[in-house]
């Protein structure tokens, strides 16, 4: 049985656009639905914010779409025909191949191809975190996340990032790194313990009902995010070892 027949993720896409404050609500309402959108497996439209230390910093007027698809052809049809794609068309879009997955995310089953992580992590890598927040743990989550987010924002190896949220429960992040080694140094290195502390706190008393952590290879991108194309920039910048 193929991946498509089992309903497993083949590719993902992330779309980020400055649509204006009034249009953000339209983006949130227009979240595409599997079954109604050919080839779509999962989608979430979200508010966005900055990954930074301190209280959450919402980006007014900027919205995002996270989605998974049967294949590139399904995404191409969405981009050509769907009104939501038109709302997001002036922003930035990246296509992602899953390489590693940990945790669980029931709405989006993930299967990693054999050898994918070993063979395809030499260039830039993208990381998606997905969480369904326990509301009673929201304040603790925000405090813990602030420490790790501040450290990530200061890391020169992270070339793009955005916080994702759809209140009251969905929270996530998207980040782009020069290499898997750079990302792992931030996430697990002894010199930067903040992220490891968040992992420890979550394992002790989970912040989320369900949480998934997905590492991907960005293989195509178009448009601009804050005046630049982050994937091309990450590939050109000398890596910090």
N, C-alpha and C positions, 0 to 999 in steps of 0.2 A: 504494500500500500504506500502511495506517495505521500509527501508532506502535505500536499494540497488536499488529498482525500482524508487525511487525519485532521485537517483543520489547523495545522501548525504554522507558526510564523515563518515566512520566507524572507520578506524584507520589511523594513520600517522606514517611516519618513517623519521628519520634524519640520514644521513650518512656523516661522516667527515673522510677524509683520506689525508695523506701526499703522494701525487702521483708524486711529482717532478715538477719543473717549466715547463718543456716542455709538460708534460701530462695534465696540467691544462686546456689548450685549448681543448684537446680532450674530457675532461669531460664536458666542457661547450657545445661543439658541440653535444654531445651524449645525451642531455636531452630527456628522454623517452616521448612519446606522448600518451595521452588517445586515445583509439581506436586501436592503433598499439601495445600497451602493455596490455595484458589481465588483467583486474581487476584494472587498474590504473585510478584514478580520476583526479589527478593533479600532476604536477612535476615542479620543478625549480632546475636547476644546477647553482651553484654560486661560485664566489670567496669568500674567507674568510678573516677575520681580527680579531684583538684583541678588546675586549670591554674594553676600557681604556680612561682616560682623554687625551685631546690633539687632534692633527690631526689624521685622519684615519690611522691605522697601519695594512697594508696588510700582510698576512702570505704567503710569496712566496712558491709555491709548494703545498699548502693545498687547497683542493676543497671540496665542499659539495653538497649533494642532499637532497632536501626536497620533500616529496611525500605523497599523500594520496591514500588509497587502499580500495577495497571492503572488504577485510578481510585478515587474516594472510596467508591463502593459496595463495592468489594473490601475496603477498610480497615474500613468499617462492619460488614461480615459478620465479619471477624476479631475486632473488638472485642466483638461480640455473642455469638460462639460459641466462641472458642478459649480453652482453659484458661490459656495464657500471658497472654492479655489480662486475665484475672481476677487473676493474680498481680501485674500491673502497674497495676491499675485505680485504686489509691489515690494514684498518682503524677501526673506531668505528661506531657502528650502534645502535640506540635505537628505540623501538616501543612505540607509545604513544596513549593513549585513551583520546579523548577530554572530558574536564570537564566543562569549561566555555568559552564563546566566546562573545566578544564585538566588535563593529565596523562592517565592511563588507569586504568581499574578494570574489568578483564575481566569479573568476575561481574555487573557492573551497567552495561550500555551506557546512555549518556545522549545524548539529543538535545534541544537547546534550541530552542524555538519562535522563528520569525522575529520580531524586534523585542522579545522578552521583556525582555532586559536593558535596552534603552533606555527602555521604557515603565513598568517596574514596580520601580524601585529607589529611589523617593522615600521610602518608609517604612523600618521595620526590615528588616534583612537577616540571614540566618543563613548560617554558613559551616561546611561539613563538610570535614575532611581525613581521608584514608583511606590507610593505608600497610601494605604487607606487608614487615616488617622483615628486613633482612639481619642475621642474628644476630651476625656478626663486626663489624658496625658499630653494635651496640646501645649500647655505652658512649659512643661519639662522638655518636650521636644524642641520647642523654639529656643529655649536656653541652650540646650546641648548643640543644636544645629548652628547656632550663632558662632560658637567657638570654631567649629570645623569650617564653616563658610568663610569666616574671616581669614583663616589660613589658606584656603583654596584661592580666594581672591587675590592674595598677595603672591601666589606662586606664578613665576613668569612662564612656566611650561603650560599653563592653562590659557588657551588662546580665545576661548569663547565660553560663555556660561549664561544660563537663565534658570531662575526658579519658576516652577509651574504650580498652579493651584486652582482647584475648582471647589470652593467652599460648599459644604462644611468639611468634607472628609478627604478629598483627593489632594495629595501633595506630591511633588516630584522635582527633579532637577535634570537638566541637560548640561553636559560640559564636554568640551573638546580639548584634547591634550596633544602635545607634540609627539608623544610616543607612549606605549604601554609602560615602559620603565619609568617615565616621568610621573605618570599617574599612580603607579604602585608606590613610588617613593613618597608621594603625598599621602596616600591612603594608609600605608603600613610602615613607613620609615620611622626609625627610632627618634630622629631629630624633630619630627612633627607628630606628636602623639594625639592631637585633638580628634582626628577622625577615628582613630582606634578607640578613643574613649567613648565616642558616640556609639560605635558598634558594641562595645562592652555594656554600656547602659541599656541599649535596646535588647540585648540578649538577656540581661538580668530582669528587666521589666519592660516588655515591648511597648514602643510608642504606637505601633500600628496593628490593626487587625490582620493585615496582610501586607507584605513588602517584597519587592523584587528589585534586583540590581543587575543591569544588563550592560555588557561591554560590546561595542560594535566597531566595525570598520566603515568609515565614511567613504563611499566609492563614487559619489556624484553630488554636486551642489550647484545651485544657481541663485542669483540675486545677491543682495548685500545685507549685512547686519552691521549697523552702526558705521556704514560707509565702507565696509571691507568684506572680503570673502574669506571667512575664517579657515576653511579647509586648506585652500591654497596657501594661506599665510602660515599655517601650522607646518605644512610640508616644506616650506622654504626656510623657516627659521632654524638656525643651528641648534641642535638639541643640547640641553644642559644635563650633563651626566653627574 
